[in-house]
Amino acid sequence: MKIVLQSWGSNGDIRPVMALAGGLKAAGNKVVLLATCVDSTDFSTLASASGVEYLKVPESVELDIPDFLKKTSSQGNLPSDNIRFVRLLMETLFFPYQEIMFEEALRQCSDADLAIGHVLCYPLRAAAEIRKIPYLSICFWPGLVPSSQYIQPGMPDFGRFINLAGWKIIYAVLNILLKRKIRKFWTSKGLAPFRNVHEDVFLSKELNLVAASPVLFQPPPDWGKRHRMSGFLNISDAAENLTTPRDLSDFISSGESPVFLGLGSMQMIQPEYCTELLISAARKSGLRAIINTNSGKFPPGLYGKNIFLAGQVPHHRIFPRCRAVLHHGGAGTTHTASMAGCPSVTIPFIDEQLSWGRILHSLGIGTKPLPFVRATPDKIARLLHIATESDEMLKRAAVIGSDMRNHDGVAETVKIITNFLRK
């Protein structure tokens, strides 16, 4: 059976779909993954090891970071206006590539049995409808699934009436931002017009997979059968043979367990500013720290006695050796830190990340999220001390981590997809 997958975004969007592709291949399927990666991460080696056909569509994505930063922030800093950020993100990094994404998807779907797309990958959905094959969507945040029990996971339950009213507002905003351009693309392919971008285009009518851990979030009853919590999609050690750099391993072993500080893909927009902020916070905290850097001004290596600047390192190997993890609240880092049994300090940039921070805080395994626009070295240092000195948080994080490690999200997702195809 041939299955075509398509994902778009940063490492955190491509990586879990690659994990699923590997699982589907191991189950005996022919698998093709079409990836549009905005942060230039190359998964070709990993795909080859997993037996997955991997195509970069297009070969490279051009991002003028200074121009993007100027458009998304009036302060010359990182984006603080979520609506403007989403609009500019789509206009800069999605709409220019939707035709080439569609053309390759249409070609691959000509002899495929199933298509599975990242929730934003409507070019694959259009191709699947034209080729008349089933299409499943996949998302990594439960907040994309409407419910009468919340407006966003982690927020208080305001009651059915207010929650549903909140979702109507979300639908309206998405339609204002995106509907005109997506509808123009959609109808140009001979497909029927739609009313609602989120419900009619992004989320599959047949089955939407929510690739998040049920240990962190329990789906509400009104999700029904259309939305399935399938678990965190993690690439196995066997598939990804990454090792910890020797100098970093030596640093970790040379003293008290460090904290890890990194802001994920958001950091690439303003790498110098983010790295300087985290270095200052680590120094004020007095804690030994590993700081993720992708700045040419701050190359990897020892930076003073208690700080190690690290480039791209295997989180699943580093985090279990850390006391706490500071991150931006992306789904992947949120799950990896929690699975490692580490308390989290969340510095979110956008609403999805804020929601994950609230979820971790409500579970007792994270400090109250501190939005990036309000982050200072002093505030971050104070949160790091809370995360590393709270016995209750440390115990709770260990329990949550153990529970998460007992759940195989890839195997569960493959099982759900296999059962869907049988029906």
C-alpha positions as CSV (number, residue, x, y, z in Angstrom):
1,M,0.0,0.0,0.0
2,K,1.4,3.4,-0.9
3,I,0.9,6.3,1.6
4,V,1.9,9.9,0.8
5,L,2.6,12.3,3.6
6,Q,3.2,16.0,3.4
7,S,4.4,18.4,6.1
8,W,5.4,22.0,6.2
9,G,7.1,24.1,8.8
10,S,10.2,23.9,11.0
11,N,12.0,20.9,12.4
12,G,9.2,20.6,15.0
13,D,6.6,20.1,12.2
14,I,8.7,17.8,9.9
15,R,10.2,15.6,12.5
16,P,7.1,14.0,13.9
17,V,5.8,13.3,10.4
18,M,9.1,11.6,9.6
19,A,8.7,9.5,12.7
20,L,5.2,8.4,11.5
21,A,6.6,7.8,8.0
22,G,9.1,5.4,9.5
23,G,6.5,3.6,11.5
24,L,4.2,3.2,8.4
25,K,7.2,1.9,6.4
26,A,8.1,-0.6,9.2
27,A,4.5,-1.8,9.0
28,G,5.0,-2.9,5.3
29,N,3.8,0.2,3.4
30,K,5.5,2.1,0.6
31,V,5.9,5.6,2.1
32,V,6.7,9.0,0.4
33,L,7.2,12.1,2.5
34,L,7.0,15.5,0.9
35,A,8.6,18.2,3.1
36,T,8.7,21.9,2.9
37,C,11.1,22.9,5.6
38,V,11.5,26.5,6.5
39,D,14.5,26.2,8.7
40,S,16.7,24.2,6.3
41,T,16.8,21.0,8.3
42,D,17.7,18.1,6.1
43,F,16.1,14.7,6.9
44,S,17.4,12.8,3.9
45,T,19.8,10.7,5.9
46,L,17.2,9.7,8.5
47,A,14.7,9.0,5.7
48,S,17.2,6.8,4.0
49,A,17.8,4.8,7.2
50,S,14.1,4.3,7.6
51,G,13.5,3.3,4.0
52,V,11.2,6.3,3.4
53,E,11.3,8.1,0.1
54,Y,11.9,11.8,1.0
55,L,11.4,14.7,-1.3
56,K,12.2,18.4,-0.4
57,V,9.5,20.5,-2.0
58,P,11.0,22.9,-3.0
59,E,14.7,22.1,-2.5
60,S,15.1,25.3,-0.4
61,V,12.9,27.9,1.2
62,E,14.1,31.5,1.1
63,L,13.6,33.5,4.3
64,D,14.8,37.1,4.5
65,I,15.0,37.2,8.3
66,P,15.6,41.0,8.7
67,D,12.7,41.8,6.4
68,F,10.4,39.2,8.1
69,L,11.4,40.6,11.5
70,K,10.7,44.2,10.5
71,K,7.2,43.2,9.2
72,T,6.2,41.1,12.2
73,S,7.3,43.5,15.0
74,S,7.2,47.2,15.5
75,Q,9.9,46.9,18.2
76,G,12.7,45.5,16.1
77,N,12.4,42.4,18.3
78,L,10.6,39.1,17.9
79,P,6.9,38.9,16.9
80,S,4.4,39.7,19.6
81,D,1.2,40.1,17.5
82,N,-0.1,36.6,16.8
83,I,-2.5,37.6,14.0
84,R,0.1,39.6,12.1
85,F,2.7,36.8,12.7
86,V,0.4,34.1,11.2
87,R,-0.6,36.3,8.3
88,L,3.1,37.1,7.4
89,L,4.2,33.5,8.0
90,M,1.7,32.2,5.4
91,E,2.4,35.0,3.0
92,T,6.1,34.6,3.2
93,L,6.7,30.9,3.7
94,F,3.5,29.1,2.5
95,F,1.6,30.8,-0.3
96,P,4.7,31.2,-2.5
97,Y,5.2,27.4,-2.5
98,Q,1.6,26.1,-2.5
99,E,1.6,25.4,-6.3
100,I,4.8,23.4,-6.3
101,M,3.6,21.5,-3.1
102,F,0.4,20.7,-5.0
103,E,2.0,19.6,-8.2
104,E,4.3,17.1,-6.5
105,A,1.4,15.9,-4.2
106,L,-0.8,15.4,-7.3
107,R,2.0,13.4,-9.0
108,Q,2.6,11.2,-6.0
109,C,-1.1,10.6,-5.3
110,S,-1.7,9.2,-8.8
111,D,-1.0,5.7,-7.6
112,A,-1.4,6.2,-3.8
113,D,-3.9,4.6,-1.5
114,L,-3.9,7.2,1.3
115,A,-2.7,10.7,1.9
116,I,-1.8,12.1,5.3
117,G,-1.1,15.8,5.7
118,H,0.1,18.3,8.3
119,V,-3.0,20.3,9.2
120,L,-1.9,23.2,7.1
121,C,-1.1,21.1,4.0
122,Y,-4.2,21.7,2.0
123,P,-2.2,21.2,-1.3
124,L,-2.1,17.5,-0.4
125,R,-5.7,17.5,0.5
126,A,-6.6,19.0,-2.9
127,A,-4.5,16.4,-4.6
128,A,-6.1,13.6,-2.7
129,E,-9.6,14.8,-3.5
130,I,-8.7,15.1,-7.2
131,R,-7.2,11.6,-7.2
132,K,-10.2,10.3,-5.1
133,I,-8.2,8.8,-2.3
134,P,-8.8,9.2,1.5
135,Y,-7.1,12.1,3.2
136,L,-6.2,12.3,6.9
137,S,-5.0,15.4,8.7
138,I,-2.5,15.4,11.5
139,C,-1.8,18.2,14.1
140,F,0.5,18.4,17.1
141,W,-1.6,20.6,19.4
142,P,-5.1,19.7,20.8
143,G,-6.0,23.4,20.6
144,L,-6.7,23.0,16.9
145,V,-9.6,20.8,17.7
146,P,-12.8,22.7,18.6
147,S,-14.6,21.8,21.9
148,S,-17.3,23.1,24.1
149,Q,-15.0,22.5,27.1
150,Y,-12.3,25.0,26.2
151,I,-11.3,27.9,23.9
152,Q,-7.6,26.8,24.3
153,P,-6.2,23.9,26.3
154,G,-4.8,25.2,29.6
155,M,-7.2,28.1,29.8
156,P,-10.1,28.0,32.3
157,D,-13.4,26.4,31.2
158,F,-15.6,29.4,30.7
159,G,-18.7,27.3,30.1
160,R,-20.2,25.9,26.9
161,F,-21.7,29.1,25.6
162,I,-18.6,31.3,25.9
163,N,-16.3,28.5,24.7
164,L,-18.3,27.9,21.6
165,A,-18.5,31.7,21.0
166,G,-14.8,31.8,21.3
167,W,-14.4,29.2,18.6
168,K,-16.7,31.2,16.3
169,I,-14.4,34.1,16.7
170,I,-11.4,31.9,15.9
171,Y,-13.1,30.7,12.8
172,A,-13.9,34.2,11.7
173,V,-10.4,35.5,12.3
174,L,-8.9,32.6,10.3
175,N,-11.3,33.2,7.4
176,I,-10.4,36.9,7.4
177,L,-6.7,36.1,7.3
178,L,-6.6,33.2,5.0
179,K,-9.8,32.3,3.2
180,R,-9.5,34.5,0.1
181,K,-6.2,33.2,-1.0
182,I,-6.8,29.6,-0.1
183,R,-10.3,29.6,-1.8
184,K,-8.7,31.0,-4.9
185,F,-6.2,28.2,-4.9
186,W,-8.9,25.6,-4.1
187,T,-11.4,26.6,-6.8
188,S,-8.6,26.9,-9.4
189,K,-8.2,23.1,-9.0
190,G,-11.9,22.5,-9.8
191,L,-12.8,21.9,-6.2
192,A,-16.1,23.1,-4.7
193,P,-16.0,26.3,-2.6
194,F,-15.9,26.0,1.1
195,R,-17.3,28.0,4.0
196,N,-14.8,27.6,6.8
197,V,-11.0,27.4,6.4
198,H,-10.4,25.5,9.7
199,E,-13.3,23.0,9.6
200,D,-13.6,22.5,5.8
201,V,-10.0,22.6,4.7
202,F,-7.5,22.2,7.5
203,L,-9.2,19.3,9.4
204,S,-10.0,16.1,7.6
205,K,-13.7,15.2,7.6
206,E,-12.8,11.5,7.9
207,L,-10.1,11.4,10.6
208,N,-7.9,14.0,12.2
209,L,-4.9,12.6,14.2
210,V,-3.8,14.6,17.2
211,A,-0.2,13.6,17.8
212,A,0.1,14.6,21.4
213,S,0.5,12.5,24.6
214,P,-2.7,11.6,26.5
215,V,-0.6,11.9,29.6
216,L,-0.3,15.6,29.1
217,F,-3.8,16.2,27.7
218,Q,-7.0,14.1,28.0
219,P,-9.3,14.7,25.0
220,P,-12.9,15.8,25.9
221,P,-15.9,13.6,25.0
222,D,-17.2,16.0,22.3
223,W,-14.2,15.3,20.0
224,G,-16.2,12.3,18.9
225,K,-14.7,9.7,16.4
226,R,-13.4,12.3,13.9
227,H,-10.5,13.4,16.2
228,R,-8.2,10.8,17.7
229,M,-5.5,11.4,20.3
230,S,-2.7,9.2,18.9
231,G,0.3,10.0,21.0
232,F,3.6,11.8,20.7
233,L,5.5,10.9,17.4
234,N,9.0,10.4,18.5
235,I,11.9,9.1,16.3
236,S,13.5,6.1,17.9
237,D,17.1,5.8,18.9
238,A,17.5,3.0,16.4
239,A,16.4,5.2,13.5
240,E,18.4,8.2,14.6
241,N,21.9,7.4,15.6
242,L,22.9,10.7,17.2
243,T,25.5,11.0,19.9
244,T,26.2,13.7,22.4
245,P,29.4,15.7,21.5
246,R,32.3,14.7,23.7
247,D,33.0,18.1,25.0
248,L,29.4,18.7,25.9
249,S,29.2,15.3,27.6
250,D,32.3,16.1,29.6
251,F,30.8,19.5,30.7
252,I,27.6,17.7,31.9
253,S,29.7,15.2,33.9
254,S,32.1,17.7,35.4
255,G,29.7,19.2,38.0
256,E,26.1,19.5,39.2
257,S,23.5,18.7,36.6
258,P,22.9,21.7,34.4
259,V,19.8,23.3,33.1
260,F,19.1,23.4,29.4
261,L,18.1,26.7,27.8
262,G,16.9,27.0,24.2
263,L,14.1,28.7,22.2
264,G,13.8,26.2,19.3
265,S,12.9,27.4,15.8
266,M,11.8,30.8,17.1
267,Q,15.4,31.5,18.0
268,M,16.5,31.6,14.3
269,I,14.6,34.8,13.7
270,Q,16.8,36.8,16.1
271,P,19.7,34.4,17.1
272,E,22.0,37.0,18.7
273,Y,19.3,38.6,20.8
274,C,18.0,35.3,22.1
275,T,21.4,33.9,22.9
276,E,22.4,37.0,24.8
277,L,19.2,36.9,26.8
278,L,19.7,33.3,27.8
279,I,23.4,33.8,28.7
280,S,22.5,36.8,30.9
281,A,19.7,34.7,32.6
282,A,22.0,31.8,33.2
283,R,24.7,34.0,34.7
284,K,22.1,35.7,37.0
285,S,20.8,32.3,38.1
286,G,24.2,31.0,39.0
287,L,23.3,27.6,37.6
288,R,25.4,25.5,35.3
289,A,23.7,25.8,31.9
290,I,23.7,24.4,28.4
291,I,22.5,27.1,26.0
292,N,21.3,26.3,22.5
293,T,22.9,28.7,20.0
294,N,22.5,29.1,16.2
295,S,24.3,32.4,16.1
296,G,27.6,33.0,14.3
297,K,28.5,35.5,17.0
298,F,28.3,32.7,19.7
299,P,29.8,29.5,18.3
300,P,29.4,26.2,20.2
301,G,31.8,25.5,23.0
302,L,32.6,26.4,26.6
303,Y,31.6,30.0,27.4
304,G,33.0,30.7,30.8
305,K,33.2,28.2,33.7
306,N,29.5,27.3,34.0
307,I,28.0,27.9,30.5
308,F,28.3,25.6,27.5
309,L,27.0,26.9,24.2
310,A,25.6,24.0,22.1
311,G,24.5,23.8,18.5
312,Q,22.0,21.2,17.3
313,V,22.2,18.4,19.9
314,P,20.0,15.3,20.5
315,H,17.5,16.5,23.1
316,H,16.4,13.0,24.0
317,R,19.9,12.3,25.1
318,I,20.7,15.6,26.8
319,F,17.5,16.3,28.7
320,P,17.6,13.3,31.0
321,R,20.9,14.6,32.3
322,C,19.5,18.1,33.1
323,R,17.7,19.5,36.1
324,A,15.2,21.5,34.1
325,V,14.6,22.7,30.6
326,L,13.7,26.2,29.4
327,H,12.0,26.2,26.0
328,H,9.6,28.1,23.8
329,G,6.7,25.7,24.3
330,G,6.8,24.0,20.9
331,A,5.0,20.6,20.9
332,G,8.2,18.6,20.3
333,T,10.4,20.1,23.0
334,T,7.4,20.1,25.4
335,H,7.0,16.4,25.0
336,T,10.7,15.6,25.0
337,A,11.4,17.6,28.2
338,S,8.3,16.0,29.9
339,M,9.3,12.5,28.8
340,A,12.7,13.0,30.2
341,G,11.2,13.8,33.6
342,C,12.4,17.4,33.6
343,P,10.4,20.4,34.9
344,S,9.9,23.1,32.3
345,V,10.3,26.8,32.1
346,T,8.2,28.0,29.1
347,I,9.0,31.2,27.3
348,P,6.2,31.2,24.6
349,F,6.1,33.5,21.5
350,I,2.7,32.5,20.1
351,D,-0.6,31.2,21.4
352,E,0.0,27.5,20.8
353,Q,3.2,27.7,22.8
354,L,1.5,29.6,25.6
355,S,-1.2,26.9,25.7
356,W,1.4,24.1,26.1
357,G,3.1,26.2,28.9
358,R,-0.3,26.5,30.7
359,I,-0.8,22.7,30.3
360,L,2.6,22.0,31.9
361,H,1.9,24.5,34.7
362,S,-1.5,23.0,35.4
363,L,0.0,19.5,35.7
364,G,2.6,20.8,38.2
365,I,5.6,20.1,36.0
366,G,6.3,23.6,34.8
367,T,6.5,27.2,36.0
368,K,3.8,29.7,35.0
369,P,4.6,30.5,31.3
370,L,6.5,33.8,30.8
371,P,5.7,35.3,27.4
372,F,8.8,36.2,25.5
373,V,7.9,39.9,25.1
374,R,8.0,40.2,28.9
375,A,11.1,38.0,29.5
376,T,14.1,39.5,31.2
377,P,17.2,37.9,32.6
378,D,16.0,38.5,36.2
379,K,12.6,36.9,35.5
380,I,14.0,33.9,33.7
381,A,16.6,33.4,36.5
382,R,13.9,33.4,39.1
383,L,11.8,30.8,37.2
384,L,14.8,28.6,36.8
385,H,15.3,28.5,40.5
386,I,11.6,27.6,41.1
387,A,11.9,24.8,38.6
388,T,15.1,23.4,40.1
389,E,14.3,23.9,43.8
390,S,10.7,22.7,44.0
391,D,10.7,19.1,45.3
392,E,7.0,18.7,44.4
393,M,7.6,19.8,40.8
394,L,10.6,17.5,40.5
395,K,8.7,14.5,41.8
396,R,5.7,15.2,39.7
397,A,7.9,15.6,36.6
398,A,9.5,12.2,37.3
399,V,6.0,10.5,37.5
400,I,4.8,12.2,34.3
401,G,8.0,11.3,32.4
402,S,7.7,7.6,33.5
403,D,4.0,7.5,32.3
404,M,4.9,9.1,28.9
405,R,7.8,6.6,28.3
406,N,5.4,3.8,28.6
407,H,3.3,5.0,25.6
408,D,4.4,4.4,22.0
409,G,2.8,7.1,20.0
410,V,4.1,5.9,16.6
411,A,2.8,2.4,17.2
412,E,-0.6,3.7,18.3
413,T,-0.9,6.1,15.3
414,V,0.0,3.3,12.9
415,K,-2.6,1.1,14.5
416,I,-5.3,3.8,14.2
417,I,-4.4,4.4,10.5
418,T,-4.3,0.6,9.8
419,N,-7.8,0.2,11.3
420,F,-9.1,3.2,9.3
421,L,-7.9,1.6,6.1
422,R,-9.5,-1.8,6.9
423,K,-12.8,-0.1,7.4
